[in-house]
Amino acid sequence: MRLQHPQTKADYEPPQGKLKIYSTLVRWPVLSDLLLIIIWMLLWKISSLMEYAPHASIWFPPAGLTFSAILLLGLRAIPPIVFCCMAATFWENADYGTQLPLHQLLETGALFALAHISAYATGACLLKLLISRRDDHQLPSLLLAFTIIGPLSALLASYFTQTALVISGVIPDSTAGHQLWLPLWVGDLLGILVLTPLLIGLLRRIYPRYGVWVSELGLRQVAGSSWEFLLKLATAAVLMVAVMSLTASFQIKEMAFAIFFLCIPQMWIVYTETPLRSGISIALMSFFTAVLVKYLALGEDALIFQFSISVLAASTYFGLLIPVLASSNSRLREMTRKDSLTNAYSRQHFFQQAEQEILRARYYRQPISVIVFDIDAFKQINDKFGHTIGDLALISLANLVNTQLRQADILGRFGGDEFMLLLPGSDQTDATATAERLRQALPQMRIAGISRPITGSFGVTEITPTDTISSAFEKADALLLEAKRRGRNLVLSPLPL
Ligand SMILES: Nc1nc2c(ncn2[C@@H]2O[C@H](COP(=O)(O)OP(=O)(O)OP(=O)(O)O)[C@@H](O)[C@H]2O)c(=O)[nH]1
């Protein structure tokens, strides 16, 4: 997979029913930018309400939005975010009542924008570069890269922001001023780790032309009952409120560490719900943790709560990998089990199954037989009507055989136009009769584009107690070759019936 802008209209086809909004946003990109600005400012305002020390918020979601926007939109995201950084500086000046002169506000805003954007742009571009260089396993490598690059970008942003605030004189050039990076980092870290996936989802709706690669990550799943999800959320909420209220009431710092038990309901959600629901739950947990820290006056323990939610978010992302990897494993297993053209079992899987069936037949002292067959002069069909019609003939043959089989019978494709059929419970007489029925049914097959009837040749053998599946296959294959030699459209078995 390559991270790139969509090339065709189909690449960013919006979901039905939302066409009007999407086409408006596609036609007026400035509306998308306006929405981005509104959301950024809203998140900034919420985070400023959660400040537990000057300039240090428990939770700084604008960091997640900046990172997501640059990851998704590239340089296109920078002008609206520069605007947001400037506006936030003016707004904060009004909130703190610091009355800085205009030139100092402009300088502070510009330095903040430079610090914030340069750090997150570096991280987002690096992540984009790493992912675009990997074609395989994109989701695991994306998540691993994200959990490393996200916190490092936040660290860089915090250090740059602290420096910007010192240079512009907003915070003192003292030891206290130089220690601001830590609370800034933890707030940004929470915003990045917890919210980036959800914010990418949101931005994809606001910017319908961008982020096709996100839908290629294989995260889509069918959601289960909403009530069950709410029950799990409620369990997490009860646990969170209990731990935080007890910590606030008893004023015992160690009690705050019980917040790590939140991993139990969160992992319950991750393993049983969709990735979107897991993302919503971790976002809600982080939001309410921040609210409770503020309103239960747990500022002194803020770091414990912030780190617990960050650890929870990182565990969530790795937890999300499990269903994705399991489903791609089962897809791969299916691919090796079945022949993709005819849906018959692959040679390897047929032989594995046959070995087990032979053991079972011996144990229950039941007969078991194998038929090997192919289409007569199939090369001519390909040459005369083309390979697509040839493929159609192979598919029709497999379908026809499948309609004639009993539940226990197994059809495999050896390769080319050669198939094999395992018939548990059939002795040679039954198996020969089955092969004869198939031989007679073959010419009745109607295949679009083929004007002449198709015929086939068959070799049949009952598997003896000393046979392996390979030796039995070779016997039946030799009989098939003999049938070809005798003029084709024939069933041959070892003993004359
Ligand atoms: N359309 C199509 N052709 C295939 C496929 N796999 C193999 N073939 C072709 O199947 C043909 C098999 O030809 P041969 O093995 O010579 O057998 P034949 O023409 O059926 O002759 P006899 O078996 O002696 O009757 C070859 O031309 C292969 O290229 C496939 O998946 N699709």
The ligand as a Gaussian input file, in Angstrom:
#p B3LYP/6-31G(d) Opt

LIG

0 1
 N       -8.075000     -21.693000     -19.022000
 C       -7.190000     -22.305000     -18.230000
 N       -6.319000     -23.167000     -18.774000
 C       -5.448000     -23.801000     -17.973000
 C       -5.405000     -23.579000     -16.587000
 N       -4.416000     -24.348000     -16.056000
 C       -3.873000     -25.036000     -17.093000
 N       -4.490000     -24.708000     -18.249000
 C       -4.258000     -25.216000     -19.597000
 O       -4.832000     -26.509000     -19.653000
 C       -4.231000     -27.162000     -20.737000
 C       -4.041000     -28.618000     -20.382000
 O       -3.584000     -29.230000     -21.514000
 P       -3.035000     -30.703000     -21.551000
 O       -2.460000     -31.062000     -20.229000
 O       -2.136000     -30.810000     -22.743000
 O       -4.294000     -31.566000     -21.719000
 P       -5.445000     -31.593000     -22.785000
 O       -5.341000     -30.523000     -23.849000
 O       -6.702000     -31.582000     -21.982000
 O       -5.240000     -32.973000     -23.480000
 P       -5.683000     -34.366000     -22.928000
 O       -5.629000     -34.266000     -21.432000
 O       -4.707000     -35.337000     -23.441000
 O       -7.078000     -34.563000     -23.401000
 C       -2.944000     -26.430000     -21.059000
 O       -3.104000     -25.751000     -22.292000
 C       -2.810000     -25.406000     -19.936000
 O       -2.258000     -24.177000     -20.411000
 C       -6.325000     -22.645000     -16.039000
 O       -6.371000     -22.373000     -14.829000
 N       -7.200000     -22.040000     -16.891000

